[in-house]
Amino acid sequence: MLAAVRSYTISEYARPKWLARALKEPKKLPILMAIPAILFLVVGSITGLLDFTPDLSEGIKHYKFFSTWLVDMHMLPAAIFAVAVFALGLKRFLGDIHQNALVEGKTNKETIAVGGFIVALLKVIPTILTHNKFSECTENNDRQIAHLLTMYGFIGLFIVTSVIFVLIYGSYLLPDGPVHGPWSQLNPIKWLANVAGVSLIVGTALMIKNRSSKKDQVSGYWDWYLIYLAFGLGVTGMGAELTRLAGWAAVTFTAYYIHLFLVFSLIAYLPFSKLAHLVYRTAAMAYNEYAGRNF
């Protein structure tokens, strides 16, 4: 029942609706995944930012194969698109919740005060980060560790990506020019990246194990899509690093290419995937706190 509600919420508020519908159809997944893969190839070939015969005289460096510029000219628009979709969807979502609360007499606030809502949001974030709702429910106890590992894996990788983004583009201001990877294994950022990557892989692997072992619960394509996408992100990311260290140029470049179009898919399709329910659920919990009522 809850899965159906989540699916309906995302389908109702995420725009464009055709993309939300497409992501729920297994037969259209290869097309959706092929879009970034082909886009990278076409744009990279036209701009010369994708080099299938990079200079390896100074060792294997992913940016010489797939330029950082090529990465960000795709990832940044995808991120902006996802934020815009979420912003418009949340505006409609909260508006509907508030109007319903007014009709039912469960709040006397005519409008949602931005400041008050932000305060309420800050109050519910600890519940989200600790997954207290899972620990309070015995049935979901075995899922808590898997979800926490996956969530903190994503958070760690987001921090790493953000820091490296600032370092790379900030270094263009330096006299010696931009600073690119690969980063030393002794670098704290690399530590965080490795720990977060392992956390993501272990967390999603546990999710797969937990779902597969519960024969009384049916997991559909929409559930498995997100789990395997996250698992694939972790495996290809760590795989690209390990094969680079091993000196396997062709393998590491292939793993890196796959990793990047999986990252693009995660970002661009995020507002239409099951993971979007976390955003809407957080907004609903914040409104619940803000209005002082229980859903």
N, C-alpha and C positions, 0 to 999 in steps of 0.2 A: 504494500500500500504506500509506504513512504517513498519507495523507488518511483512509483507512478506519479506521486505528487512532485518529486524533484524533477522528473522528466517534463512534466507539464509546465512547471514554473519556468524552466529554461527555455522550452519551446515557445512559451507565451511572451516572455520579456526580451529574449535575445533577438536582435535583428542583424542581418536579414534572415527571415524565417526559412528561406530555402536552404541556407547553409546549416541551420539547426537540424532540419529534416534530413539533409544529405549525410550528416555525421552519424545519424542513427541507422543508416542503411548500410549493412556490411558490403554490399556489392559496389557501393560508391567509395569505399575507403581507399582502394588502390588509386582511384582518380585523385582524391584529395591528397594522398601522400605523394603522388607523382608531380603535383603542381610545384612544390618547392624544389624537388629534385631537378625538374626540367628548367625551372626558372633560374636556378643557380648556374646550370650548364649554359643556357642561352646568354644571360647577362654576363657571366664570367668570360665566355668566349668573345663576346662583342667588345667588352672593355679591356680584355687582356689580364683581368685580375684572377683568372683561374689558369694555372700553369700545370699541365700534366707532365712536364719534364723540368721540374725545378732544380736549381743548383744545390747539390748535396755536398759540396766541397767542405762546408763548415758544419756538417751534420744535418740531421733531419729536422726541419722546422716547418710546422704546419702552415704558417702564414705565407711561406714561399710557394706553397701549393695552392692554398685558398686564402687570398688576401684578406686582412682584417677589414679593409674597406668594403670588400664584397660581402663579408659577414654582416656588417652593420647597416649597409644600405638595404638589406632585407629584414634584419631583425628589428631595427628601430621602427620602420613603418608597421610591421606586424604587431609590435608592442603598443604603438599608438592606436592602431585599429582595435585591439583587444580592450584597451582602457576606455575608448570611446563607446564601444558596445556595452561594456559594463556600466559606464556612467549613465547612458540613456536608459538601459534596462533597470538599473537600481532606482532611477528617478520615477519611472512608472510603477515599479514594484512597491516602493515606499508610499507613493501617492495612493495606490489602491488600498494598502494596509491601513493607512491613516483615515481614508474616507470610510472604510468599513468600520473602523473603531468609532468614528464620529456618529455614524448611523446607529450603531449598537449602544451608544452612550457609554463607551468604555474609556473615553478620554474627553476632556473639555478643552483641549488645546486646538485652536482652529488651524494653526499651521505648525509645521515642524521647525523648531528653532535650530539652526545649524550648530551653534555653540553647545546647546544642551545635548544634541544628538551625538556630537563628537565626544563629549564627556561620557555619555552612556556607552559609546563604542569602546572607549578605553577601559571601561569597567568590565566588559565581557571578553576582551582579548585574552586575559589569563585563562579563562575557561576553555577557549579555543586552543591555546598553546599547550595546555596540559591534558586536553581531551577528557575533562572531568565527567562529561556525559557518558563516556565509555566505561569509566571505572565505576560509575554509579549503577551501571546495568550489568548484572552478572553474566547475561547472555553475550554481551559484547566484550567481556574482559579479555578474551584471547586475541581480540583484534586491536587492543589499545597499543601494544608494543609495536606492531607492524605499522600502524598509522603514525605513531610518534616518530619512528625511525624514518619513514618516508617523508613526513612533513619537515622534520629538522634537516633531512638531507637536502630537500628543495631550498629551505631557508639558507643553509650553508652555501649551496652552490649559487644562489642569487647574490649573496654577499660577495663571494669570490668574483663573480662576473662583474658586479658593480665596481669593485675595487680595481680590477684589471682594466676595465673600460676607462676609468679616471686616470690610471697610471699611463696607459698607452697614449691617450689623446692629450693628457697634460704634459707628457714628455716631448710633445712636438714644440713646446715652448723652450726646451733646453737647447743650449748651443750645439750639443752633439746629436740632436735630432731625436726621433722616437725610440722608445725602448720596447722591444718585442720579446716574447718568450722564445724558447721554453725557459721556465723559471727553475731555479735550483730546487732540488728535493728538500733542502734545508730551509727554504723560505717558508715562513709561517702561513702565507697564503696558499702555498702548495700543500702544507699539512691540512689546512681546513678543506681544501678541494678534495684531497684523498679521503679524509674521514667522511666528508659529506657524500662523496661518490659511493663509498662502501655502504654507508647508512641507507642510501637510496636503493641500492641493489638488494641488500638484506631485507629491508622493509617491504619492498615490492615482492620479493621471493616468498616472504612469509604470508603476504596477502594471497598470493597464488596458491600456496599450500593450504591456507585456512579455507579459502573458497572451494578448492578442489575436494577437501576432506568432508565438507558438509553436503552430503548427498540429499538431505531433505530441503536444501535451499537451492533454487535455480538462479544461476547468474547468467544474465544475457550478454549479448555482444557489447552493449553500451557499457557494462561493468568491466568486461575484459579488455576493451579497447584502451581505456585509460591506464589500467594496471600494466598491460604489456608495453604501452608507450613509455611509461615511466621506467619500467624495467629495461627497455631497449635503450633509453637515454643513459642510464647508469652503466650498462654493459659496454655500449659503444664509446662512451666517454673514457672509462677506465681502460677499455681495449685499445683506444687510440694512443693513450699514454704509455701503456706497457709495451705495445708493439714498436712505438718510437724508441723507447729505451733499449729494446732488443735489436734495433737497427733494421727493422723490416719496413722499408719505405713504402712499397706498394700496398701492403696490408694496413699500415697506419693511416695512409692517405684515404684509403677506402673506408676505414672505420670512421675517420674524421668527417668525411663527406656524408655518410649515413647519419652520424651523430648530429650534424648541422641541420639536415632536413627534418630530423625528428624534433629538434629544438624549435625550429620554425613552426612545425605542426602543433606542438604543445602551446606555443604562444598565440598563434593566429586563430586556432580553433578552441582555445581555452574557454571563451564565453559560451560555447555551445556544447562543451563536454560535461561529463558528470562532475568534474572538479569545480565547475561554476556554482554548484549547489552550496559549496563552502562559503562563497561570497554572499549569496542570497540568504543563507542561514545566519551568517554573521550579522547581516543587516537586519534580519528579523529579530535576532536576539538583542541587538542594540536598541531597536524600536521598543521591544518589550520592556527593556530597562528604562528607556526614556519615558514611556507612557505610564510606567508603574502598573502594568497589568500582566497577566499570564495568557499566552496564546492557548 
